[in-house]
Amino acid sequence: MRILDDIYVVPGFVNSYLIEREHHSVLIDTGMSKQAKKVIQTIKSFFPDKPLKGIIITHAHQDHIAGLETLGQLYGSTVIAHKEESDYIMKIKKMPTRDGFIGKMISFFSKLSSTSGYTVDQVVSDYEVICGLKVFHLPGHTPGSIALEDVESHALFCSDILNTDKKGKKLLPPNKSFALDYEKALQSSLKLLRESKPSVILPGHGAPLFEPEEAIKEYLEEYS
């Protein structure tokens, strides 16, 4: 589904986003393994002559990275992540999890992934611009979670830092059950909204939120 002239959403359990550039394409999060087929089909349908040059991973939770094996092998894409998240993606370190049922569930799904992890080819830092996207390091959901703002269109890819309702009208805070440190995640969401100028907000879960000015104002008033 096309969101803007050069941005497409590939829906699934996680929203993956394809960005069309002049000579190549860029993917933000792969989604689960089955979702990789939808990504491939979207590329073939809309820009078959623009290879997938980069795959940017917003954080290392399995629902955002499981398609890396398929897509990385097919396209030979450069895999990009924040420097504080890369070791978890490559499984050099074990991702810390919350106690209780949710933490056990995240650990279980992580074990279903590639036993050797996935290669990260390039690491990024806060405020760096990569593939025409400005990086915001926003710890809390995970240590190296990031959001990305397109420097031209100002589309904001917020991953799990923010959520939206089903109608795409209201901004919702980070999911407390899945955040490693909810208070830190909440503060990160406020930082993101104060430092970015989004024309549209594109979450990892939920509907796109167009003309977000009023929703941002309400969110800042409620959670600041």
N, C-alpha and C positions, 0 to 999 in steps of 0.2 A: 504494500500500500504506500503510495506516494504522500508524503507530508508537506514537503516544500519541493521546489523545482529539482533540487539535487539531493534530497534526503528521503529515504524509504525506511519504513518500519517492517520488520519481519516478525510477526507476532508469534507467541508461544507462551510457555510458562514464564519465560523472560522475554522482554522486548529486545530484539537485536536491531541495530540501526546500520544501514548501509548509506554511505555518503559518496556521491559521484563527483570526482574531480576531473580536471581536463584530460588527463591521460591515464588515470587509474581510479580505483575505488578503495574505500576504507571501511572497515567493519568495527563497530563498537559492541563488544560482547558476542559470544557465539551462541548462547543458549545451550540447551541440552543437545545430546548427540543427534537426535532425530531432527532437530531444528536446522542442522547444517544443510540438509537437503533443500529446505526452503530458501536458505541463503543462496545456495548454488543456483536454484531455479530463478530467483530474483535477478541475480547477475546476468544469467543467460537471457532473460526476458527483456531487461531494460538497458543494459550496457555490456553486451558480450565482448566488446573489443577493449574493455578497460579492466585489466587484471586486478585482483585483490592484492594490493601492495602491502597494506598494513592491517593488523588486527589488534585493536586496543582493548585491553581487559581492565574493567573498572575495579574488580576485586576478585579474590580467588575462590569464592563460593562455587560449588560444583555446577549449579544451575546457570552460571555465567560463562563457564570455561569448557564444558564437556565436549563441545563441537570442535575444539582446537585440533584434535588429532586428525579428524577428517579434512577440515579446511586447510590446515597447515600443510598436510601432505599433498593435497591437490594443487594448491596455488603457490606453495613455497613462500608464504607471506611473512613479513617481519612481525613478530609478536612483541607488543609493547605493553608495559605495566609500570606502576610506580615502584621506585627502588625499595620501598618498605613492604611491598606485596610480592615481589618477584620470587623470593625464596619459598613462599607458600605455594605459588603456582608450580614451581619446579620441584616441590616436595623436598627441598633441602631442610626446611623447617616444617613442623607440624602446625597447622593453623590452630590457634587457641580458640576454644569454644566456651559457651556459657554452660553452667551446670544444669542438670535436669534433663527433661525429655527432649527439648529442642536441641540442646547441645549434642545429645546422643544421636539425634536424627541427622544433624549436619555431619557428624563424624562418620555415620553409616554411609551416607551418600558419597562422601569423599573417598571412602575405601573402594567404591565401585568404579572410580576413575582409573586412568593410567597409573600403574604402580610406580612408574619412574617419574611421573609428573610430566610437565610440558615445558619445552624450552622457551625462555624469554630472551629475545634477541637485543632488546633495547629498553633501558629504564629511563624514567622521566621524573622530574621534580616539580614542586609547586610553582605555578605561574609560567612554566615552560610552554612553548608553542610547538606542537607536533602535528603534522598533516593538516595544518590550518586550524588546529583546535587548541585552545588555551586550557592548560591543566590546572585543576584545583585539588590539592591534597586535602582530604576531609576525613580524618580518622574518627573511629567510633564504631561504625558498622563492622569494619575490620581495620587493622592498623594502617594499611596502605590504600584504602578506598579513595577513588578519585571521581570527580565530575569533569565534564568537558564542555567548553563553550566555543561554538564556531565563530571565528573572528570576523567573518563577513556577515552571515545571516543572524548571528547571535542566538541561534538555536542552542538550548541548554540541555545537555544529556546528563541527567542527575543520578542515574543508576538507582541504588537503594538509599541514597541520602535523603530523598524526598519521595513521597508517593502522591498519587492523585486518586480521586474517587472515580467510579465507573463512567460517569458522564464527562469527566475532564473539566470540571468546574471548580473544584476545591483542592487546595494543597493539604496533604496530610503529613504528619511527622514520620520519622524513621520507625520501622516496625520494631517495637520494644523486644519482642520475643527473639528476634534474629540478630539484634545488635550486640556486639561484644561488650560495648560500653555505651549504654543508651544516652546518658547525659552528655557524653562527648559527641555522640552522633547528632544529638539535637543541636548542640552549639555549632557543629560543623554545618548543619543545614541553614542556620541563621547566617553564618559567615558567607555561605555560598550566595544566598539571596541578596546580601548587602554588597557583595563585591562583583556580582555579575549584572548584566542588563539584558535579560532574556526576552526574545521576541515570542518564543514558544518553549514550554517546558516538556521534556521528553523523558519520562521515568523508566526505570527498569521494570516496574510492575504498575499497570494502570494505563489510563487513556492519556493521549497528548492534551496539554492544557494551552490553548491559544489565547492570545491577548491576556497575559497573566498578571497585569499590573494590579488589579483589584484583589486577586487571590493572594498575591505576594504581600500586599498591605495588610490584609486580614491575618495572614500567617504570622507576620512579624509582630503584630499587635497581640496576638494570642500567646505566642511562645517566647517572646523576648523577656 
